[in-house]
Amino acid sequence: MVTVWGRILGEGGDGVWNATVVFRPSDPPGAYPEFALSEGDGDFVIEGLKPGAYTVVVTQRFYEVHTFAMQVTHDEYIEVALARDLDHPHVY
């Protein structure tokens, strides 16, 4: 099993808290995804991934959805930079 850990970054390189990080397996179709929430500094950890191809989706309510493909083969650190959702109000 493989562990992917990393940090979700916002504008200026600051960590983004409470971002949802989802690893959706490409094979077999319909397999259950694994997910984590980023901590206050943007750090997250997803353990127990099977090696293979994944679609990774990162969401946080003040940022645009970020989706990318990732081949998971070994324990790995990643950083994901999010872009501010300009249509979303900054303060409620």
matplotlib code that plots the C-alpha trace (Angstrom):
import matplotlib.pyplot as plt

x = [0.0, 1.1, 0.9, 0.5, 1.0, 1.4, 0.2, -2.6, -1.4, -3.3, -2.3, 1.1, 2.0, 0.0, -1.5, -5.2, -7.2, -10.3, -9.6, -11.1, -8.5, -10.0, -8.1, -10.5, -9.1, -9.3, -9.5, -11.8, -14.6, -16.7, -14.0, -14.3, -12.3, -10.0, -10.1, -8.7, -9.2, -6.3, -5.3, -4.8, -1.4, -2.7, -1.1, -2.9, -2.2, -3.9, -2.8, -3.6, -3.7, -3.2, -0.6, -2.3, -3.9, -6.0, -8.0, -7.2, -9.8, -9.1, -11.9, -12.3, -15.2, -13.2, -11.1, -11.6, -11.8, -8.4, -8.4, -5.4, -4.4, -1.7, 0.1, 0.7, 3.6, 5.3, 5.1, 5.1, 4.9, 2.9, 2.0, -1.2, -1.7, -5.3, -6.6, -9.0, -12.6, -13.1, -16.9, -17.1, -17.4, -14.4, -16.5, -19.9]
y = [0.0, 3.5, 6.8, 10.2, 13.3, 16.9, 20.4, 22.4, 26.0, 29.1, 32.5, 33.5, 30.0, 30.0, 26.7, 26.2, 24.7, 22.4, 21.5, 18.2, 16.0, 13.0, 10.1, 8.4, 5.1, 4.9, 1.1, -0.7, 1.7, 2.5, 1.7, 3.6, 6.8, 7.7, 11.2, 13.6, 17.1, 19.5, 20.8, 24.5, 24.6, 22.9, 19.5, 16.3, 12.5, 9.7, 6.2, 2.8, 3.6, 0.7, 1.4, 2.5, 5.4, 8.0, 11.1, 13.6, 16.3, 19.1, 21.4, 24.2, 26.6, 29.8, 28.2, 26.8, 23.0, 21.5, 18.1, 16.1, 12.6, 10.9, 7.5, 6.3, 3.8, 4.6, 6.9, 10.4, 14.1, 16.5, 20.1, 21.4, 25.1, 26.4, 29.4, 31.8, 31.5, 35.2, 34.7, 33.6, 36.2, 36.4, 36.9, 35.7]
z = [0.0, -0.8, 1.2, -0.5, 1.6, 0.8, 1.1, -0.5, -1.3, -2.0, -3.3, -2.1, -1.1, 2.1, 3.2, 2.5, 5.4, 5.0, 1.4, 0.4, -1.4, -3.2, -4.9, -7.3, -8.8, -12.5, -12.4, -11.7, -12.6, -9.6, -7.0, -3.8, -3.6, -0.7, 0.7, 3.3, 4.6, 4.7, 8.1, 9.1, 7.4, 4.2, 5.1, 4.2, 4.3, 2.4, 3.4, 2.0, -1.7, -4.1, -6.8, -10.0, -11.9, -10.0, -10.8, -8.0, -7.2, -4.7, -3.6, -1.1, -1.2, -1.9, -4.7, -8.1, -8.4, -9.3, -11.1, -12.4, -13.2, -11.1, -11.3, -7.8, -7.6, -4.3, -1.2, -2.5, -1.4, -3.6, -3.5, -5.2, -5.9, -6.0, -7.8, -6.0, -7.3, -8.3, -8.6, -5.0, -2.2, 0.2, 3.3, 4.2]

ax = plt.figure().add_subplot(projection="3d")
ax.plot(x, y, z, "-o")
ax.set_aspect("equal")
plt.show()
